[in-house]
Amino acid sequence: MHIVSKIVTLFVLLGLVLICLATGYVAQREYHLALEKLVSEVAARVLDRPELQLYIYRQDKSGLQHTLGSILKSNTVSVASAYSNLGKTLASRDHVGATTSHLPPLKSLRTNLSVTETGLIALDRAQKQYEPGFWSSLVASDPAIYLTMPVFSKVNPASKGLEFEEFAETAIQSDGNNSLAVIGYLQLSIDRNLLLRDIRPAVGRVFLGSLILLLLFATALYWITRHMLSPLKELSQLARQIAAGEGNSEEGGNPGDDFQDIANAMHGVLKGSTSHKHEIELETKLLMMKADERASQLSLREQELSQATEEINVTREQLHRLANYDRLTSLPNRQLFTEQLELLLRVCARSAKPLALLFINLKNFHRINESLGRSAGDMLLQEVGKRLVGCLRNSDVLTHYVTSEEGLNVSRLGGDEFAVVLSQLDSIDSAGLVAQRVFDRLVEPMTVQGHELVVNPSIGIAVAPRNGMDAEDLLRASCTAMHHAKLTSSNAVLFYTDDMQDTGQDDLKMESELRKALERNELCLHYQPQVDTTDGSIIGAEALLRWEHAEFGLVSPARFIGLAEKMGIIWELGDWVLVEACRQMREFKEQGLDLPRIAINISPQQFKPTFVARLKEVLQLADLAPSMLELGLSEAILMDNDSNVLKFLQELKETGVYLSLENFGTNHAPITYLSRHPLDEIKIDRSFVLDCDKRKDAAKLVKAIIAMARSLNLRTVAEGVETEGEYRFLAENGISIMRGYLFSKPVPAAALQQLLVVPWHFMSQIQRMALVAELNSPSTA
């Protein structure tokens, strides 16, 4: 194709594109103008006919049929209907004059319109509304556009007995202060095909006019371009002749001709380029020979440099790992983890999605180092690191990580402390789910040097931006939450709250005050009865330590027992509880009150050889039989495989005291230890008893614990019983000893004394609950 043809073809194509755009614009404009004109005409006809208001007011179907016929004068309107102001159909008519019901319900068309608003709506196949634009009309499945228009009146439509004169007078009044009321509605069906047919002439004129202009301009461009490029065509022919070895021009080779001069010049250039080409080829061969020689030398040097670079990279990687990774677990250390956390916090600020930091500590880890050696402790820390990384891989559905480098979201901060960062969280609750998953994975038993060990983690959670947008702030907050989780026995996973910071400051003051509590005689015991539900008698009481402080008020043991263990004064507190409980037991005995047994809890720090001797001494001074004292042990004590612990428990058992296992099942420990230790009783924790009559999972666990206790000849006590439903479930499944708020809250000694005065104190309550259960049973109904 010649260049002239290419230019003209390109011009025509561009012109056709512009014509299509212009035609589309004109068609869209004419379409919308036709719609606006139609709406204006219908509105004008409605205003010109005040009798329409009267017919709608009277709901005159024949009058409305006649009036609707005048509105159907427009060719594009196929159906018209009149409605009352409440949406009731009054009359409908099409072009033929017959009544029709093809229009959709008025209510569905005016869903998104106000009472006084005129609507122009189209419906798709799913009966969903959309704007009836020009382009949508070309592909619409329904050819109809629905116009809904309110009919206004200055007459109050609620009035009765109105005549035509009243509507006519108000219609011709020009007073703009009168208010308008909607007396009814008109609904028209506009045929889009007819509307498109009406705008077709105007669009056709634009298209044909543009096409004619394009042809004229294309013809003119062809002749102008051909005239301008004809010398170039002749010059091209001359170049082809020179390439073929012909030296004459088309004019016969006149020496003075311009083309001959050009031909001679081109001949000279061709000869010069040929000789220059030969020189370049020779020089290229010489350069290639030199290049091959240099390439072999460079290849050798490149191999040497590659080897040196590889050695440098290996050394650099080693230095990087030594500086940024923990040698024992191969996890990022505090420095690298802090840098990564700062980057993630900046991403968190941009994405406006929360970030969570989990601070994990292993309770009593030092005991593993002391009993099995540091090598066993190191192996346990390595296993914990592997479980953390593996657990988080499985939780990717809850969190998304900005970096793809494996393991940067988990760090060992030092000792038995680990940290996990969760970025791009969908919600803050997701952090709690991941933390619980981490907890459940870590408490699974692990075998180290032939020993089955169970760690007890405490997890504190801090969330950005709620708890800070700085790495140090988040680490501090999560560490504070971890310490609170460590001090509480009910929850090993805690979110940081602002009051924890205040609590930390209060703890410092509380430590100082706790050292003086014994001297100031601020400690006291409250007692919660253990009830035998078979006869309603009190068979024992749990002695619970309380601290009555002048400033702090009545302090819960959950606040200060952990502090006492941390301060190393739990021995003094435990000894005071032992002495006071035995003294109170002796006082009840002297008063002739029957309390078979009193229970106290002992701390793991009281497990010393001197404790047994002290226990015998206190019992002898109080003149009490050892069987009247119950010692509550924690699972943490019994899980220790140390032979000294087993020996200590055997000595306690030989004294004759009653040994009970507290909060059974809360530490996720293996149950094999139950058969190794001389226990008399296990107490089911409140977390299992809660709603055991309603929750199937809790019910199954309670039944399993009862069955296991029976097989081991252990008495079972249910703690924290608060509802009659829980009581009935436990009683039906064979538990007769219960303690909880359903019977009595922890009370001072004087209140317990009043309960002991009446034998079988709780029998009436038990009988009442049995009667209520019988009345509510289906068989009774």
C-alpha positions in Angstrom: 0.0 0.0 0.0 1.4 3.5 -1.0 2.0 6.1 1.6 -0.8 8.2 0.2 -3.3 5.4 0.6 -2.1 4.8 4.2 -2.6 8.4 5.1 -6.1 8.6 3.6 -7.1 5.3 5.2 -5.9 6.5 8.6 -7.8 9.7 8.2 -11.0 7.9 7.2 -10.8 5.5 10.2 -10.3 8.4 12.6 -13.1 10.3 10.9 -15.5 7.3 11.3 -14.6 7.1 15.0 -15.4 10.7 15.5 -18.6 10.4 13.5 -19.7 7.5 15.7 -18.9 9.5 18.9 -20.8 12.5 17.6 -23.8 10.4 16.5 -23.9 8.7 19.9 -23.7 12.0 21.7 -26.5 13.5 19.5 -28.6 10.4 19.9 -28.2 10.5 23.7 -29.0 14.2 23.8 -32.1 13.9 21.6 -33.3 10.9 23.7 -33.1 12.8 26.9 -34.6 16.0 25.4 -37.5 13.8 24.1 -38.0 12.4 27.6 -37.9 15.8 29.2 -40.3 17.2 26.6 -42.7 14.3 27.2 -42.7 14.8 31.0 -43.2 18.5 30.5 -46.2 17.9 28.1 -47.8 15.5 30.5 -47.3 17.9 33.4 -48.9 20.7 31.4 -51.9 18.6 30.4 -52.4 17.6 34.1 -52.4 21.3 35.1 -54.8 22.2 32.2 -57.4 19.8 33.4 -58.6 20.7 36.9 -61.5 18.2 36.4 -58.8 15.5 36.8 -58.6 16.5 40.5 -62.4 16.1 40.8 -62.5 12.7 39.1 -59.7 11.4 41.4 -61.4 12.9 44.4 -64.7 11.3 43.5 -63.0 8.1 42.1 -65.0 8.6 38.9 -63.8 5.8 36.6 -65.6 7.0 33.4 -64.4 10.6 33.9 -60.8 9.4 34.5 -61.0 7.2 31.3 -62.0 10.2 29.3 -59.2 12.4 30.8 -56.6 9.7 30.4 -57.4 9.6 26.7 -56.3 13.2 26.3 -53.0 12.3 28.1 -52.5 9.4 25.6 -52.2 11.8 22.6 -48.5 11.4 22.7 -47.5 8.5 20.4 -44.8 7.3 22.8 -47.2 6.8 25.7 -48.9 3.4 25.5 -50.7 3.0 28.8 -51.9 5.5 31.4 -53.4 4.8 34.9 -54.8 7.0 37.7 -54.4 6.2 41.4 -55.7 7.7 44.6 -53.2 9.3 47.1 -53.1 6.0 48.9 -52.0 4.1 45.8 -55.4 2.5 44.9 -55.9 2.0 41.2 -58.9 4.1 40.0 -58.7 3.8 36.1 -56.4 2.6 33.4 -56.4 3.0 29.6 -54.3 2.3 26.6 -54.3 3.8 23.0 -57.2 1.6 21.9 -59.3 2.9 24.9 -59.6 -0.4 26.7 -58.9 -0.9 30.3 -55.5 -2.6 30.9 -53.5 -3.8 33.9 -50.1 -4.2 32.3 -48.5 -1.5 34.5 -46.5 -2.7 37.5 -47.8 -1.7 41.0 -47.4 2.0 41.8 -45.9 1.2 45.2 -43.0 -0.7 43.7 -42.2 2.2 41.3 -42.2 4.8 44.1 -40.2 2.9 46.6 -37.3 5.4 46.5 -39.3 8.5 45.8 -40.9 11.1 48.1 -44.6 11.8 48.1 -44.3 14.9 45.9 -41.5 13.7 43.6 -42.0 12.8 39.9 -40.2 9.5 39.0 -38.9 8.1 35.7 -38.0 4.5 36.3 -37.1 1.4 34.2 -37.2 -2.2 35.3 -34.9 -5.1 34.4 -35.8 -8.8 34.2 -35.4 -9.2 37.9 -37.8 -6.2 38.5 -35.0 -4.0 39.9 -35.1 -0.3 39.2 -32.5 1.6 37.2 -32.2 5.0 35.4 -33.7 4.8 31.8 -30.7 6.3 29.9 -30.1 6.1 26.2 -27.5 3.4 26.2 -29.5 1.2 28.6 -32.5 1.6 26.3 -30.6 0.0 23.4 -30.1 -3.3 25.3 -33.1 -3.3 27.7 -35.2 -6.4 28.0 -38.3 -4.4 28.8 -39.2 -1.7 26.2 -41.3 0.3 28.7 -40.3 3.3 30.8 -42.6 4.1 33.7 -43.5 7.7 34.6 -45.2 8.3 38.0 -46.4 11.8 38.7 -48.3 13.2 41.7 -51.5 15.2 41.0 -51.6 18.3 43.2 -54.6 20.2 44.4 -55.1 23.4 46.4 -58.3 21.8 47.8 -58.0 19.7 50.9 -58.7 16.1 49.7 -59.9 15.2 53.2 -62.9 17.5 52.8 -66.3 16.0 51.9 -68.9 17.1 49.2 -66.5 19.1 47.0 -67.8 20.2 43.6 -66.0 21.0 40.3 -66.4 24.8 40.8 -64.3 24.6 44.0 -61.5 22.8 42.1 -61.7 25.2 39.2 -61.6 28.3 41.4 -58.6 27.1 43.3 -56.9 26.1 40.0 -57.1 29.7 38.5 -56.1 31.4 41.8 -52.6 32.9 41.5 -52.1 33.3 45.3 -48.8 31.5 46.0 -49.5 31.2 49.7 -51.9 28.3 49.3 -50.5 24.9 50.2 -50.7 22.0 47.7 -51.8 18.6 48.6 -51.3 15.3 46.7 -54.7 14.1 45.7 -53.6 11.2 43.5 -51.0 9.9 41.1 -50.7 9.3 37.3 -48.6 6.4 36.0 -47.7 6.2 32.3 -45.9 3.5 30.3 -43.6 5.1 27.7 -42.5 2.9 24.8 -38.7 3.2 24.3 -38.9 1.8 20.8 -41.3 4.6 19.7 -39.1 7.1 21.5 -36.0 5.9 19.7 -38.0 6.0 16.4 -38.9 9.7 17.0 -35.2 10.7 17.4 -34.1 8.6 14.4 -34.4 11.4 11.8 -32.4 13.9 13.7 -29.7 11.3 14.4 -29.7 10.2 10.8 -29.2 13.7 9.5 -26.2 14.2 11.8 -24.7 10.9 10.7 -25.2 11.4 7.0 -24.0 15.0 7.1 -20.9 13.9 8.9 -20.3 11.1 6.5 -20.6 13.4 3.5 -18.1 15.9 5.0 -15.7 13.0 5.8 -15.8 11.8 2.1 -15.2 15.4 0.9 -12.2 15.9 3.2 -10.8 12.4 2.4 -10.9 13.2 -1.4 -9.3 16.5 -0.9 -6.6 15.0 1.3 -5.9 12.3 -1.3 -5.2 14.7 -4.1 -3.2 17.1 -1.9 -1.0 14.3 -0.4 -0.5 12.7 -3.8 0.7 16.0 -5.3 3.0 16.7 -2.5 4.6 13.3 -2.5 5.0 12.8 -6.3 8.7 14.0 -6.2 9.5 11.5 -3.5 8.0 8.8 -5.6 10.3 9.7 -8.6 13.3 9.9 -6.3 12.4 6.4 -5.0 12.3 5.0 -8.6 15.7 6.6 -9.2 17.2 5.0 -6.1 16.0 1.6 -7.3 17.7 2.2 -10.7 21.0 3.1 -9.0 20.8 -0.1 -6.9 20.3 -2.1 -10.1 23.3 -0.4 -11.8 21.4 2.0 -14.1 22.7 5.6 -14.1 20.2 7.3 -16.4 17.2 9.3 -15.1 13.8 9.3 -16.6 14.6 12.5 -18.4 17.3 10.9 -20.5 20.4 11.8 -18.4 20.6 15.6 -18.8 23.7 16.5 -16.9 22.1 19.6 -15.5 19.0 17.9 -14.3 18.5 17.9 -10.5 17.7 14.2 -10.4 21.0 13.4 -12.3 22.9 15.3 -9.6 21.2 13.3 -7.0 22.0 10.1 -8.8 25.7 11.0 -9.1 25.8 11.8 -5.4 24.1 8.5 -4.6 26.6 6.6 -6.8 29.5 8.3 -4.9 28.0 7.5 -1.5 27.4 3.8 -2.6 31.1 3.4 -3.7 32.3 5.0 -0.5 30.0 2.9 1.7 31.2 -0.3 0.0 34.9 0.4 0.7 34.1 1.5 4.2 32.2 -1.7 4.7 35.3 -3.8 3.8 37.4 -1.8 6.3 34.8 -2.3 9.0 34.7 -6.0 8.4 38.5 -6.3 8.8 38.5 -4.2 12.0 35.7 -6.3 13.3 37.6 -9.6 12.8 40.6 -8.1 14.7 38.4 -6.9 17.5 36.7 -10.3 17.8 40.1 -12.0 18.2 41.1 -9.6 21.0 37.6 -9.9 22.5 37.9 -13.7 22.7 41.3 -13.4 24.5 40.0 -10.8 27.0 36.8 -12.9 27.5 38.8 -15.9 28.7 40.8 -13.7 31.1 37.5 -12.1 32.4 35.9 -15.5 32.8 38.7 -16.6 35.0 38.6 -13.4 37.1 34.8 -13.7 37.3 35.1 -17.2 38.8 37.5 -15.9 41.4 35.3 -12.9 42.2 32.2 -15.2 42.4 33.9 -17.5 44.9 35.1 -14.5 47.0 31.6 -13.0 46.9 30.0 -16.3 48.0 32.4 -16.5 51.0 31.6 -12.9 51.9 27.8 -13.5 51.7 28.2 -16.6 53.9 30.2 -14.7 56.4 27.7 -11.8 56.3 24.8 -14.1 56.7 26.5 -15.7 59.8 27.1 -12.3 61.3 23.5 -11.2 60.5 22.1 -14.3 62.2 24.4 -13.9 65.2 23.3 -10.2 65.6 19.6 -10.7 64.9 18.6 -14.3 65.8 18.6 -16.3 69.0 21.2 -19.0 68.9 19.2 -21.6 70.8 15.8 -21.4 69.0 16.9 -19.7 65.7 14.1 -17.2 66.2 14.5 -13.4 65.9 15.9 -11.8 69.0 14.6 -8.7 70.7 16.5 -6.3 68.4 15.3 -7.7 65.1 11.8 -8.3 66.4 11.5 -4.7 67.6 12.6 -3.4 64.2 10.1 -5.6 62.4 7.4 -4.5 64.9 8.1 -0.8 64.1 7.7 -1.5 60.4 4.4 -3.4 60.9 3.1 -0.5 63.1 3.7 1.9 60.2 1.8 -0.4 57.9 -0.9 -0.6 60.5 -1.2 3.2 60.6 -1.6 3.3 56.8 -4.1 0.4 56.5 -6.2 1.3 59.6 -6.3 -2.4 60.6 -5.4 -3.4 64.1 -2.2 -5.2 65.1 -1.8 -7.4 68.1 1.3 -8.3 70.2 1.3 -11.6 72.2 3.8 -11.8 75.2 4.2 -15.4 76.3 5.9 -16.6 79.5 6.3 -20.1 80.8 5.3 -20.5 84.5 7.7 -22.3 86.8 10.2 -22.9 84.0 13.1 -22.5 86.5 11.9 -25.7 88.2 12.7 -27.7 85.0 16.3 -26.3 84.9 16.7 -27.0 88.6 15.4 -30.6 88.5 16.5 -31.8 85.0 19.3 -29.5 84.2 19.8 -26.6 81.7 20.2 -28.9 78.7 16.6 -30.2 79.3 15.4 -26.6 79.7 17.1 -25.6 76.4 15.5 -28.5 74.6 12.1 -27.5 76.0 12.6 -23.9 74.8 13.5 -25.2 71.3 10.3 -27.3 71.2 8.2 -24.3 72.4 9.7 -22.1 69.5 8.8 -24.8 66.9 5.3 -25.1 68.2 4.8 -21.3 68.1 5.9 -21.1 64.5 3.9 -24.2 63.4 0.8 -23.0 65.3 0.9 -19.6 63.5 1.2 -21.2 60.1 -2.1 -22.8 60.8 -3.8 -19.5 61.8 -3.1 -17.6 58.6 -6.9 -17.5 58.0 -7.1 -15.1 60.9 -4.0 -13.0 60.3 -1.9 -11.7 57.3 1.8 -10.9 57.5 3.4 -8.0 55.6 6.7 -9.8 55.2 7.1 -13.1 53.6 10.3 -14.0 55.5 9.5 -17.0 57.6 9.5 -16.7 61.4 9.8 -12.9 61.7 6.5 -12.8 63.5 7.8 -15.0 66.4 10.7 -14.0 68.7 12.4 -15.2 71.8 12.9 -12.1 73.9 15.1 -13.9 76.4 14.9 -16.6 79.0 11.4 -18.2 78.9 9.8 -15.2 77.3 8.5 -15.2 73.7 6.6 -12.7 71.6 4.3 -13.0 68.6 3.1 -10.2 66.4 -0.2 -10.5 64.4 -0.7 -7.9 61.7 -3.5 -6.9 59.4 -6.2 -8.4 61.8 -9.8 -8.4 60.6 -10.9 -7.8 64.2 -9.4 -7.6 67.7 -11.2 -10.8 68.6 -9.0 -12.7 66.1 -6.0 -12.0 68.3 -7.8 -13.8 71.2 -8.6 -16.8 69.0 -4.9 -17.1 67.9 -3.7 -16.6 71.5 -6.0 -19.4 72.7 -4.8 -21.6 69.8 -1.2 -20.9 70.9 -2.1 -21.7 74.6 -3.8 -25.0 73.6 -0.8 -26.1 71.5 1.8 -25.2 74.2 0.0 -27.0 77.0 0.2 -30.3 75.1 2.7 -32.7 76.8 6.2 -32.8 75.3 8.9 -35.4 75.9 12.3 -34.1 76.9 15.1 -36.6 77.7 12.6 -39.3 78.4 10.5 -37.1 80.7 7.0 -36.1 79.9 6.8 -32.3 80.6 3.8 -29.9 80.5 4.4 -26.2 80.4 1.9 -23.7 81.7 2.0 -20.5 79.6 0.7 -17.1 80.5 -0.2 -14.8 77.5 -0.6 -11.1 77.6 -2.1 -9.3 74.5 -1.6 -5.6 73.6 -3.4 -4.1 70.5 -2.3 -1.2 68.3 -3.4 1.5 68.0 -5.6 1.1 71.2 -2.7 0.4 73.5 0.0 2.5 71.7 1.7 2.9 68.3 5.3 2.4 69.5 7.1 -0.9 69.8 8.2 -0.3 73.4 4.7 0.8 74.5 3.2 -2.4 73.1 5.9 -4.6 74.6 5.4 -2.9 78.0 1.6 -3.2 77.8 1.7 -6.9 76.7 4.2 -7.7 79.4 1.9 -6.1 82.0 -1.0 -8.1 80.7 1.1 -11.3 80.9 2.0 -10.7 84.5 -1.7 -10.2 85.4 -2.5 -13.5 83.6 0.3 -15.1 85.5 -1.1 -14.0 88.8 -4.7 -15.2 88.0 -5.6 -18.8 88.0 -8.9 -18.3 86.0 -7.5 -17.0 82.8 -4.1 -17.6 81.2 -4.8 -15.2 78.3 -5.5 -11.6 79.0 -5.9 -8.4 76.9 -4.2 -5.3 78.3 -6.4 -2.7 79.9 -5.6 0.7 81.2 -6.3 -0.2 84.8 -3.6 -2.8 84.6 -1.0 0.0 84.6 -2.6 1.5 87.7 -2.7 -2.0 89.2 1.0 -2.4 88.6 1.7 0.8 90.5 -0.8 -0.4 93.2 1.1 -3.7 93.4 4.3 -1.8 94.5 2.4 -0.2 97.3 0.5 -3.4 98.1 3.8 -5.2 98.5 4.9 -2.7 101.1 1.6 -2.9 102.9 1.4 -6.7 102.7 4.7 -7.0 104.7 2.9 -5.2 107.5 -0.4 -7.0 107.3 0.5 -9.6 109.9 1.9 -7.1 112.3 -1.3 -4.9 112.0 -3.6 -8.0 112.4 -5.3 -7.1 109.1 -5.8 -10.7 107.9 -8.9 -12.8 108.5 -10.6 -16.0 107.3 -14.0 -16.3 105.7 -15.6 -19.8 105.5 -17.8 -21.3 102.8 -19.6 -24.4 103.8 -19.4 -27.8 102.0 -23.0 -29.2 101.9 -24.0 -32.9 101.9 -27.0 -32.7 99.6 -28.3 -36.1 100.8 -29.3 -34.7 104.2 -28.6 -30.9 104.0 -25.8 -31.1 106.7 -22.6 -29.1 106.6 -19.7 -31.6 106.5 -16.9 -29.1 106.1 -15.9 -25.5 105.4 -13.4 -24.0 103.0 -11.2 -21.4 104.9 -10.5 -18.5 102.5 -8.0 -15.8 103.3 -9.0 -12.2 103.3 -7.1 -9.0 103.8 -8.9 -6.1 105.4 -6.9 -3.0 104.6 -7.7 0.5 105.7 -7.2 2.0 102.2 -7.6 -1.0 99.8 -10.7 -2.3 101.6 -11.4 -6.1 101.5 -8.6 -7.4 99.2 -9.3 -10.6 97.3 -6.7 -13.4 97.5 -6.3 -13.2 93.8 -4.6 -9.8 94.2 -2.1 -10.6 97.0 -1.4 -14.3 97.1 0.7 -14.1 93.9 2.5 -11.1 95.4 3.2 -13.0 98.6 4.7 -15.9 96.6 6.8 -13.5 94.5 7.9 -11.7 97.7 8.7 -14.9 99.5 6.4 -14.4 102.4 3.8 -17.0 101.4 5.3 -19.3 104.2 4.3 -16.7 106.9 0.8 -16.2 105.4 0.3 -20.0 105.0 1.4 -20.6 108.6 -1.0 -17.9 109.9 -3.9 -19.5 107.9 -3.0 -23.0 109.3 -2.9 -21.7 112.9 -6.1 -19.5 112.6 -8.1 -22.3 110.9 -7.2 -24.8 113.6 -7.9 -22.2 116.4 -11.3 -21.5 114.9 -12.0 -25.3 114.6 -11.1 -25.8 118.2 -13.4 -22.9 119.2 -16.4 -24.5 117.4 -15.6 -27.8 119.1 -15.6 -26.2 122.5 -19.0 -24.6 121.7 -20.4 -28.0 120.9 -20.8 -27.3 117.2 -20.3 -30.1 114.8 -18.0 -29.3 111.9 -16.3 -32.5 110.7 -13.5 -30.9 108.7 -12.0 -27.6 107.8 -10.1 -27.1 104.5 -7.2 -24.8 103.7 -5.0 -24.4 100.6 -1.3 -24.7 100.7 1.2 -23.1 98.2 3.9 -25.0 96.4 6.4 -22.8 98.3 5.3 -24.4 101.5 6.5 -27.8 100.4 9.4 -27.9 102.7 10.6 -30.6 105.1 9.7 -28.4 108.1 6.1 -28.1 107.0 5.1 -31.6 108.2 6.7 -30.9 111.6 4.9 -27.6 111.9 1.6 -29.2 110.9 1.9 -31.8 113.6 2.8 -29.1 116.1 -0.3 -26.9 115.3 -2.7 -29.8 115.4 -1.4 -30.9 118.8 -1.7 -27.3 120.2 -5.2 -27.1 118.9 -6.1 -30.6 120.2 -7.5 -31.6 116.8 -7.5 -34.9 115.1 -5.5 -34.8 111.8 -8.6 -36.1 109.9 -10.4 -32.8 110.8 -7.9 -30.9 108.6 -8.1 -30.9 104.8 -5.1 -29.7 102.7 -5.9 -28.4 99.2 -3.2 -29.1 96.6 -2.8 -27.5 93.2 -2.2 -29.5 90.0 1.1 -27.7 89.5 2.4 -29.5 92.6 1.3 -32.9 91.5 2.6 -32.6 87.9 6.1 -32.3 89.2 7.9 -35.7 88.7 10.4 -34.9 91.4 10.7 -37.8 93.8 11.0 -35.4 96.7 7.4 -34.2 96.0 6.0 -37.7 96.2 7.9 -38.3 99.4 6.6 -35.1 100.9 3.0 -36.1 100.0 3.5 -39.5 101.5 4.6 -37.9 104.8 1.6 -35.6 104.8 -0.7 -38.6 104.3 0.9 -40.5 107.1 0.0 -37.7 109.5 -3.7 -38.5 108.9 -4.7 -35.2 107.2 -7.2 -35.3 104.4 -5.6 -34.5 100.9 -7.7 -32.8 98.3 -6.9 -31.8 94.7 -8.0 -28.2 93.9 -9.4 -26.9 90.6 -9.0 -30.3 88.8 -8.5 -30.0 85.0 -7.7 -26.3 84.8 -4.0 -26.8 84.1 -4.4 -29.2 81.2 -2.1 -31.7 83.0 -2.0 -35.4 82.2 -4.3 -37.4 84.5 -1.6 -40.1 85.1 -0.4 -38.3 88.2 -3.7 -39.1 90.0 -2.8 -42.7 90.4 0.7 -41.9 91.7 -0.2 -39.7 94.6 -2.1 -40.4 97.8 -5.2 -38.3 97.3 -8.6 -38.6 99.1 -10.7 -36.1 97.0 -10.8 -34.1 93.8 -12.7 -30.9 93.4 -14.3 -30.1 90.1 -13.5 -26.5 89.1 -16.2 -23.8 88.7 -15.3 -23.5 84.9 -16.7 -27.1 84.4 -19.7 -26.7 86.7 -20.8 -23.5 85.0 -24.0 -24.2 83.0 -23.3 -28.0 83.0 -27.0 -28.5 82.8 -27.2 -26.5 79.6 -23.8 -27.0 77.8 -23.3 -30.5 76.4 -19.5 -30.1 76.4 -19.4 -29.2 80.1 -21.8 -32.0 80.9 -19.6 -34.6 79.2 -16.5 -33.4 81.0 -18.3 -33.5 84.4 -19.6 -37.0 83.8 -16.1 -38.1 82.7 -14.5 -36.6 85.9 -17.1 -38.3 88.1 -16.5 -41.7 86.4 -12.7 -41.4 86.7 -12.9 -40.4 90.4 -15.1 -43.4 91.1 -12.6 -45.7 89.4 -9.8 -44.3 91.5 -11.9 -44.4 94.8 -11.7 -40.6 95.2 -14.5 -38.5 96.6 -15.8 -35.8 94.2 -16.7 -32.3 95.3 -18.4 -29.8 93.0 -17.3 -26.2 93.5 -19.0 -23.0 92.4 -22.5 -24.3 92.3 -24.8 -21.3 91.8 -28.0 -22.4 90.1 -30.6 -25.0 90.8 -30.1 -26.4 87.3 -26.5 -27.1 88.1 -27.4 -28.6 91.4 -29.9 -31.0 89.9 -27.5 -32.1 87.1 -24.7 -32.8 89.6 -27.0 -34.6 92.0 -28.5 -36.8 89.3 -25.0 -37.8 88.2 -23.9 -38.9 91.7 -22.2 -35.9 93.3 -23.6 -35.2 96.8 -20.9 -32.8 98.2 -21.2 -29.3 96.8 -20.0 -25.8 97.6 -21.1 -22.5 96.1 -23.3 -19.4 96.3 -26.4 -21.5 95.8 -26.1 -22.5 99.4 -23.9 -19.8 101.0 -21.3 -17.3 100.1 -18.0 -17.1 102.1 -18.9 -15.7 105.5 -17.1 -14.7 108.7 -16.7 -17.2 111.5 -19.7 -15.7 113.4 -22.0 -16.3 110.5 -20.7 -19.8 110.0 -21.4 -20.4 113.7 -25.1 -19.5 113.2 -25.3 -22.0 110.3 -23.8 -24.8 112.4 -26.3 -24.2 115.3 -29.1 -25.8 113.2 -28.3 -29.4 112.2 -29.1 -30.2 108.6 -29.4 -26.5 108.0 -29.9 -26.7 104.2 -32.4 -29.6 104.2 -35.4 -27.3 103.7 -33.7 -25.6 100.7 -32.9 -29.0 99.2 -36.4 -30.2 99.7 -37.8 -27.1 98.2 -35.6 -27.5 95.1 -36.7 -31.1 94.8 -40.4 -30.1 95.0 -39.9 -27.4 92.3 -38.1 -29.9 90.1 -41.0 -32.4 90.5 -43.6 -29.8 89.7 -41.8 -28.7 86.6 -41.1 -32.3 85.3 -43.0 -33.3 82.1 -44.6 -36.3 83.9 -46.2 -34.0 86.5 -47.4 -31.6 83.8 
